[in-house]
Amino acid sequence: EIKGINNASITNDGRYLYAADSDLGVVGVIDTREDKVVKVIRVGKDPWRAYMSHDGKYAVTINNGDETISVIDTGSNKVVATLEAGPDMTGVNFAAGKAFVISSTTSFVYVYDMQSLKPAGRIKIGTNLQIETATTDTADQKVYLASSTDHSIYIIDGRTQAVERVANVGMFPWGTHIMDSKDNYCH
């Protein structure tokens, strides 16, 4: 099966695209002005996508093949941390100086401190849930996570990691959207 590139993520200034290639286990950095690959960065096995931190300093790639994340420094285009994560990761959101990595089938969200580049915990959203995509509010403080199996949205406080459930939001919500959020994406 050819997986190739699923999605490319653009830097805050619009200059570069970071494209994860699942087949090769790399992220290609593409200069949008020159329309050429300027760097190839080896990451973990079967990377899904690179997600840009709000400050633009890092790109976080989820590697579903080896259940890790790779943190790429966008200034040097080098992997500065490889951290354990979980299976079936579908997204990364940023809030309160942390990265929140969604493990869709386990009902866990893995949390990483973006200052120390170390794990900062794991949040159990529920049991037997299919959690989907999320959006961060414009204040960069809360993550709004869709859960399709229990028709809910879970609000994660980025600072405290406390979780609040908003039930019965409609049948099988697949994602959330907040105008002007930096984390609106489709997987």
N, C-alpha and C positions, 0 to 999 in steps of 0.2 A: 504494500500500500504506500503510495506517495503522499506524504503529508505536506511537505514544503512549508511555505510561509502562510500563516493564518491571518495575521494582522500586523500592520506596521504602526509604530507610535512616533509622533513627532515631538521634537524638543520644544520647549517653551518659546524660543525665538524663531521657530519655524525653519531653522537652517538644516537640521539633520533628521533623518528617519532611522529608527532602530527596528530592524526586522528580524524576528526570531525564525530560524529555519529548523523545523522539527526533525527533518531527515538528517541533517548534518551536525546538529547539536551546537549551533553557532548563532550569534547575533551579528548581522551585517549592519554597519553604519553607513548610511547613504547620504552624501552631500546633495541637498536638493537644488543648489545653484549649479553644480557641475554635472548633476545626474549621473553620479558614479559612486561605487562602493569605495570608501576611504579606509575602512578598517573591518576586519573580521575577528570577532571575539569568541573564543571557545567558552561555552557555559555547560550546564548539566545536560543529561540525556532527555531528548524529546521536549525541548522548550516550547511553550505555548505562545507566549507573547511577552514583550517588554513593556512595563508600565512606568511612566515618568513620575518621579516625586514632584510635589508641588513647587519646591524650590529649584527644580531642574538639575540638582546636583547628582541624582542617581536615577538609573533605570533598573527596575527589579524584574527579573525574568523568572517565571515559574517553570520548573522543569518536571513535568509529570512522569517522565521515564525513570527518574531516580528519587522522586519525592523530595526535591530540594528547591531552594530559590538561589539565584545568583544576583548579587548586588553589583552593578557596574557603575563605576565613577565616570560620569559623562565628560569630565575634564580631561582625564587621562585615557579614557576608553579601555579600562582594565577592570577585571573582576576583583573587587576588594573584599568580598565575603561570599562564602557559599554556606548556606544554613539549612538544616533539616526542616522539612515541612510535612505535608501529608499528601494523600492520593487525590486524584480528580480535582486539581486546583483549576478554578475558572476565572479568578480575578484578584486584583490587588487594589485596595483603596488606601488613601493616606489621610490621617487626622491626628492632630495633637502631637506631631513629631514621631508618629508611628506608622508602620505599614501593617495593614490588615489583609491577610491572604485567605481567600475563601476556598475551603475544601468541600466541594458541593455535596458529595455523597456521605460524608462522615458527620455532617452537622457541626463541624468545628471551623473556627476562624483562628488562624495562627497569627500572632502579634509579634512585631519586631520593632525595637527601638532604632530609629534612623540616625541617632547621634552616635551610639556605641556600636551599631550594626550587630546587635546581639538579640537573641530571642527575649521577648517580654511577656510570654504567657500564651495561653491557648484558651479560647472561649468556646464552651459547649453551648450551642444555640438550642438544641433540643435532641430528641431521639427519633430516629427513622424519618428525618426530614431531608428534603432535597432543597438545599439553599442555592440561590441563583446569583444574580449580579447585584451590585450595590452602587450607591452614589454617596459622596461626601457633601455635607452642607457647605455653603459658601463661607462660613466662619472657620472651616477646617477643624471642626470639633466633634461632629457626629457622623456616623456612617449609617445609612438606611439600606438594609439588606432584605431582599425579597426571598420568601420561602414559599415555593409553589405547592407543596404537599399539605400545608395547614392554612393556606390562604391568608398569610400574615406578612407584615413588614416588621423586622426587628431593628430597633434603633440602638446602636452601640455608642456609648459615650467614649470618645477617644482618650480622654484623660484618665477616667476611672475604670474603663472597660466594663462598666455596668450595662446591662441589656434590658431594654423595655420592649414588650411585644404589643403591636397594634394588630388585633385580630380582625378577621372578616373584611379584608380590603377588596375582595373580589376573587373570582375563581382563578386559581393557578397563576399568581403574579410571577412574572419572569424577571422583572427588573424594576428599578426606580429611576427617576429623573428629577433633578433640581436645576432650574434655570441658573446659568452662570457657574455651575459647579465645575471644578477642574477634573472630576472623576466620572463624568458621564461617558460610558462606553458600553459596547455590546461585546461581552467576553473579550 
